[in-house]
Amino acid sequence: MVLLGSIINAVLIILGAIIGRFFQNIPETMKNTVLSIIGLAVALLGIQMGFESSNFIIIVVSLVVGAVIGEWIDLDKQLNRLGKWIESKFRKKKSDSNIAEGFVTATLIFLIGSMAIIGALDSGLRNDHDVLITKGIIDGFTAIVLSSTLGIGVLLSAFPVFLYQAIIAIFSGVISAYIPEAALDMFIKEMTATGGVMILAIGLNITGLTKIRVANLLPGIGVVGIIVAIIFYFQ
């Protein structure tokens, strides 16, 4: 079952978000401190991912071009609009007013990274779900912390995470047939590093130090693929 890993990952996010709701009634000062610590931890993860790159120019060009495309399309606005629509459907009280923030923040954290792609490819090509299950455990614990501070919107992030990984798993045969393994490895390394900068930005946003429109940087992942293809085939 090629989708088993994606399903388990999504379920663990949902369970983590539900458990996190039992810790929501903590003092506001404690909640703010915890949220700042979460932001710093996420930022540290992004920095660690950023060092995966073997060519810093790829990161810079990908992020700049991706930002231009993202700002033109305004993905951040579209994603937040989706979050607000979800919020309008689920909100029952004023304390649920941050559903959109929880949904957008958690979705970006859980989607950006190499484990989602590598795990989905393993699920589709080898029916090996170990990477996605491991990612699910990590995401589940992260969801507990995020849900305790950002609300139930974190739970809803499980659905785009499932769809993203499921699509990669289903089409993994096509991906492996047309993309050489060396090129795929290079893409994953540079994508991880570029995604790390986005994760760093998310962490800084969580701490309140910045207000970077991270969703508008997402086209940079596609730009990484184009640059890697050019380098691989013309070097």
C-alpha positions as CSV (number, residue, x, y, z in Angstrom):
1,M,0.0,0.0,0.0
2,V,1.9,3.0,-1.3
3,L,-0.1,5.5,0.8
4,L,0.4,3.8,4.1
5,G,3.3,6.1,5.2
6,S,1.4,9.2,4.2
7,I,-1.7,8.1,6.1
8,I,0.3,7.3,9.3
9,N,2.1,10.7,9.0
10,A,-1.2,12.5,8.8
11,V,-2.8,10.5,11.6
12,L,0.1,11.3,13.9
13,I,-0.2,15.0,13.2
14,I,-3.9,14.8,14.0
15,L,-3.2,12.9,17.3
16,G,-0.4,15.3,18.3
17,A,-2.7,18.3,17.6
18,I,-5.5,16.8,19.7
19,I,-3.1,16.1,22.6
20,G,-1.8,19.6,22.4
21,R,-5.2,21.0,23.0
22,F,-5.2,19.6,26.5
23,F,-2.3,22.0,27.2
24,Q,-4.0,25.1,25.9
25,N,-5.1,26.5,29.3
26,I,-1.6,27.6,30.4
27,P,-0.9,31.2,31.5
28,E,-0.5,33.7,28.7
29,T,3.0,34.6,29.7
30,M,4.1,31.0,29.8
31,K,2.4,30.4,26.4
32,N,4.3,33.4,24.9
33,T,7.6,32.1,26.3
34,V,7.0,28.6,25.0
35,L,6.0,30.0,21.6
36,S,9.3,31.9,21.5
37,I,11.3,28.8,22.3
38,I,9.4,26.9,19.6
39,G,10.4,29.6,17.2
40,L,14.0,29.5,18.2
41,A,14.1,25.7,17.9
42,V,12.5,25.8,14.4
43,A,15.0,28.5,13.4
44,L,17.8,26.3,14.5
45,L,16.4,23.4,12.5
46,G,16.3,25.7,9.4
47,I,20.0,26.7,10.0
48,Q,21.0,23.1,10.2
49,M,19.1,22.3,7.0
50,G,20.8,25.3,5.2
51,F,24.2,23.8,5.6
52,E,23.2,20.8,3.4
53,S,23.9,22.9,0.3
54,S,27.1,22.4,-1.7
55,N,26.4,25.5,-3.8
56,F,25.3,28.6,-1.9
57,I,24.5,30.4,-5.2
58,I,21.7,28.0,-5.9
59,I,20.0,28.9,-2.6
60,V,20.3,32.7,-3.3
61,V,19.1,32.6,-6.9
62,S,16.3,30.1,-6.1
63,L,15.0,32.2,-3.2
64,V,15.2,35.5,-5.0
65,V,13.5,34.2,-8.2
66,G,11.1,32.3,-6.1
67,A,10.2,35.3,-4.0
68,V,9.6,37.4,-7.2
69,I,7.2,34.7,-8.5
70,G,5.6,34.2,-5.1
71,E,5.0,37.9,-4.6
72,W,3.6,38.2,-8.1
73,I,1.1,35.4,-7.5
74,D,0.9,36.3,-3.8
75,L,0.8,32.7,-2.5
76,D,0.9,33.9,1.0
77,K,-2.4,35.8,0.5
78,Q,-4.0,32.7,-1.1
79,L,-2.8,30.4,1.6
80,N,-4.0,32.7,4.3
81,R,-7.3,33.1,2.5
82,L,-7.7,29.4,2.6
83,G,-6.9,29.4,6.3
84,K,-9.4,32.1,7.0
85,W,-12.1,30.2,5.0
86,I,-11.3,27.1,7.1
87,E,-11.4,29.3,10.2
88,S,-14.9,30.7,9.3
89,K,-16.1,27.1,9.0
90,F,-14.7,25.8,12.3
91,R,-14.6,28.8,14.6
92,K,-17.1,28.5,17.4
93,K,-15.6,31.0,19.9
94,K,-13.2,33.9,20.0
95,S,-10.3,31.7,21.2
96,D,-10.5,29.9,17.9
97,S,-9.6,33.1,16.0
98,N,-6.0,31.9,15.3
99,I,-7.0,28.8,13.3
100,A,-5.6,30.3,10.1
101,E,-2.3,31.0,11.7
102,G,-2.0,27.5,13.1
103,F,-3.0,26.0,9.8
104,V,-0.6,28.0,7.7
105,T,2.4,27.8,10.1
106,A,2.1,24.0,10.7
107,T,1.5,23.3,7.0
108,L,4.7,25.1,6.0
109,I,6.7,23.4,8.7
110,F,5.5,19.9,7.9
111,L,5.7,20.3,4.1
112,I,9.1,21.9,3.7
113,G,12.0,19.5,4.0
114,S,13.6,16.5,2.4
115,M,11.9,13.8,4.6
116,A,8.6,14.5,2.9
117,I,10.0,13.9,-0.6
118,I,12.4,11.1,0.3
119,G,9.8,9.3,2.4
120,A,7.1,9.6,-0.3
121,L,9.5,8.3,-2.9
122,D,10.5,5.3,-0.7
123,S,6.8,4.6,-0.1
124,G,6.0,4.6,-3.8
125,L,9.1,2.9,-5.2
126,R,10.0,0.4,-2.6
127,N,6.8,0.2,-0.4
128,D,9.1,1.2,2.4
129,H,7.4,3.6,4.8
130,D,10.1,3.9,7.5
131,V,11.0,7.5,6.6
132,L,7.5,8.8,6.6
133,I,6.6,7.0,9.8
134,T,9.7,8.6,11.4
135,K,8.7,12.0,10.0
136,G,5.2,11.3,11.4
137,I,6.5,10.8,14.9
138,I,8.6,14.0,14.7
139,D,5.6,15.9,13.2
140,G,3.3,14.5,15.9
141,F,5.4,15.8,18.7
142,T,5.8,19.1,16.9
143,A,2.0,19.3,16.5
144,I,1.6,18.8,20.3
145,V,3.7,21.9,21.0
146,L,2.3,24.0,18.1
147,S,-1.4,23.1,18.9
148,S,-0.9,24.0,22.6
149,T,0.0,27.6,21.5
150,L,-1.4,28.1,18.0
151,G,-4.7,26.2,18.3
152,I,-6.7,23.6,16.4
153,G,-5.6,24.9,13.0
154,V,-2.5,22.8,13.4
155,L,-4.7,19.6,13.1
156,L,-6.0,20.8,9.7
157,S,-2.5,20.9,8.3
158,A,-2.6,17.1,8.2
159,F,-4.7,17.1,5.1
160,P,-2.4,19.1,2.7
161,V,0.6,17.1,4.1
162,F,-1.2,13.9,3.2
163,L,-2.1,15.1,-0.3
164,Y,1.4,16.4,-1.0
165,Q,3.1,13.2,0.0
166,A,0.5,11.0,-1.5
167,I,0.9,12.6,-4.9
168,I,4.7,12.1,-4.8
169,A,4.3,8.5,-3.8
170,I,1.7,7.8,-6.5
171,F,3.8,9.4,-9.3
172,S,7.2,8.1,-7.9
173,G,7.5,5.6,-10.7
174,V,7.3,8.4,-13.3
175,I,9.8,10.5,-11.3
176,S,12.4,7.7,-11.1
177,A,12.0,6.8,-14.8
178,Y,12.7,10.3,-16.1
179,I,15.1,11.8,-13.4
180,P,18.5,10.2,-13.0
181,E,19.3,9.2,-9.4
182,A,22.3,11.6,-9.2
183,A,20.2,14.5,-10.3
184,L,17.5,13.6,-7.8
185,D,20.1,13.4,-5.0
186,M,21.4,16.8,-6.0
187,F,17.9,18.3,-6.1
188,I,17.0,16.9,-2.7
189,K,20.3,18.3,-1.1
190,E,19.8,21.8,-2.6
191,M,16.0,21.7,-1.9
192,T,16.7,20.8,1.7
193,A,19.1,23.7,2.1
194,T,16.7,26.2,0.3
195,G,13.8,24.9,2.4
196,G,16.0,25.4,5.5
197,V,16.1,29.1,4.9
198,M,12.3,29.1,4.7
199,I,12.1,27.1,7.9
200,L,14.5,29.7,9.5
201,A,12.1,32.4,8.4
202,I,9.2,30.6,9.9
203,G,11.0,30.2,13.2
204,L,11.8,34.0,13.3
205,N,8.2,34.7,12.5
206,I,7.0,32.5,15.4
207,T,9.2,34.4,17.8
208,G,7.8,37.7,16.5
209,L,11.1,39.0,15.4
210,T,10.1,39.1,11.7
211,K,7.0,39.1,9.5
212,I,8.4,37.3,6.4
213,R,5.8,36.1,3.9
214,V,7.3,32.6,3.8
215,A,4.6,31.1,1.5
216,N,5.7,33.5,-1.2
217,L,9.1,31.9,-1.1
218,L,7.7,28.4,-2.0
219,P,8.2,28.8,-5.8
220,G,11.9,28.8,-4.9
221,I,11.7,25.0,-4.6
222,G,10.7,24.7,-8.2
223,V,13.5,27.1,-9.2
224,V,15.9,24.8,-7.4
225,G,14.7,21.9,-9.7
226,I,15.3,24.0,-12.8
227,I,18.8,25.1,-11.7
228,V,19.8,21.6,-10.8
229,A,18.6,20.3,-14.1
230,I,20.6,22.9,-16.0
231,I,23.7,22.2,-13.9
232,F,23.3,18.4,-14.2
233,Y,22.7,18.3,-18.0
234,F,25.2,21.0,-19.1
235,Q,28.1,20.5,-16.8
